[in-house]
Amino acid sequence: MSAEDYRRSVDRQLVFSRWQLDVAEQGPSALSRQSCMQAAVLQLSCALDCYLSEITPRSSGSGGGFAQRLAALDTTVDFRLQELRLYLGDAGSWLNDLLSLANSCTEVPLAESGLAQAGDRIGGNGLIASTAEQRPIGWDSVDVRILGQILESFQQIVTRHRDLSIEQ
């Protein structure tokens, strides 16, 4: 894919994230709000991966998550990478919040006690994946407003970086 393809993908995922947050605000139940918020986070995470590929197309095939891909790059050659690395180093940044929430969406809560309850599944490793109500770390304090702020921060950086790149 070209940088322009990644650019379009970033823009599309940001629009999808905004739409999911709009739907979450109107959600008739806690379950529908939570599922829309998680969908928005996953789409923002996808947009973040595409954005890294947009600004570093030569490294787009690298494996690993966003933090590992960014760490493997020489951030001294591009101001955009430098700024992303600064946000990554700030534990309270929107970027770390996004990465933490995205990670919690894909983790399966495991009950290592070995005591299965009705509805639990035993995985191939012998651990029990619980279907009991367990909220991922961080979700108890997240709402649509906070996710909207993460989206806005991300959009501002993408827009500013693109504007500054055109000027160079």
N, C-alpha and C positions, 0 to 999 in steps of 0.2 A: 504494500500500500504506500502511496505517496503521502507527503506531509499534508497536502490538500485533502486527501481522503480522511486522514486522521482529524484534521480540522473540522470537517463536516460531521464526523462521528462525535467529536467533543460537543459541538453545538447541539446535535440531535439529543445526546444524552442529558445535556443541561435542560433542554426543553422538556424531555420526558420526566426529569426529576421535579421540575417546577409543577408539571401537571399532576404528578403523584402527590405532591404536597398540597396542592389545591383540593384534590379529591379527599385527602386525609382530613383536611379542615372540615369538610362537609360529611365525613363518615358517620353513618348512623349507629355504629357500635364501636366499642374499643378494639375489637378484632379487626374490623375494616380499617380503622385509623392506623393501627399498628402495622398491618400488612402493607398499607400504602407508604408509611414512613420507611419501612424496611426496603421496599422496592426503590424508593427515592435514594436511599443510602447506597444501595447496590448500583444504581445507575450513576450516581456521583462517583463511585469508586471506578466504574468502567470509564467514565469521562476523564478521570484523573490518569488512568493508565494510557488512554488514547492521547491525552495532552502530553504526557512524557514522550510518547512515540512521535507526536507532532513536532516537538522541539528537538528531538534527537532521533531522526528517522533511521540512522545507520545502526542504532542499538535496539530497534524495535523488536527484534527477535529474541532478545535476552529473556531468560526465564526468571522466575521468582516474582515476589510481590513488588509493589511500588517502592518501598523503602530499600529493598535489596537492589533493585534496578538503579535507583538514584545513587546509592552508595558506590556502585560499580562504575559510575560515570565520572569523568574529570569535570568537576563543577567550576573550575577556575576559568574555563573558556567561554562560559555563557552566563550572563547575568540572571537569566530565568532559572537556570539550575541552581545558582547560588542562592537565590531567594527561596526556592523550594527547600533546599537543604537547611536554610535558617528556620523555616517554619517546622521542618521535621525535627530540628533540635530543640524546639520550644514545646515542652510537654503540654502546655495549655492552649496550643494553637488550634485553629479550625482544622488544619490538616491532620494533626494527631487525633483530634476528635473523630474526624471522618474515617480515618484508617482503623481506629479502635472499634467504631460502630460497625463498619463493614466486616471486620474480622469476626465480631460477635454474631453477625448474621449467618456466617458460614460454619461456625463451630457447633458441634453437636454436644449438648450437655451430657456428661457421663456420670453415672453413679457408681463409684468404685467400691461401694459397700458390699456388693454382691447380693443384696437382697432385692430381688425383682418384685415389682408391684404389677398389678393387672395393667396390661397395655404396654409394658416395657418390652423392648427388643434386645436380644443378646447379640452383640456384634461378633465378627470373626476373631477379635482379639480377646473374647471372653468378658469384656466389660459390658455393662448394661447401659444402653442409651435410654434415658428416662423420658417419658412423655409427660411427666408431671409438670405443673406450671413453674418454670424456671426462667426468669428473665435474664438475658445476657447482661453482663456488667455494663453499666452506663445507661441502659435503656430506661431505668427507673426515673432518671432525671431528664430525659429527652422528650421534647414535644415538637410540634410543627414549627413553632416560632424559632427554636434553636436550629433546627435543620434548615429553615429558611435563611438564617444568618450564615450558616456554613455554605449554602448554595450561593448566596450573594458575595461572600468573601472570595469564593472560588471564581465566580464569574468576573469579579473586578480584577483579579490577578490575570486571568486569561485575556481580558480586554486590554488591560494596561500593557501586558507583555507583547501582545500582537501589535498594538499601536507603536510601542517603542521599537519593535523589530522592523516595522515598515520605515521608520525614520532613519534607521541606521544604514 
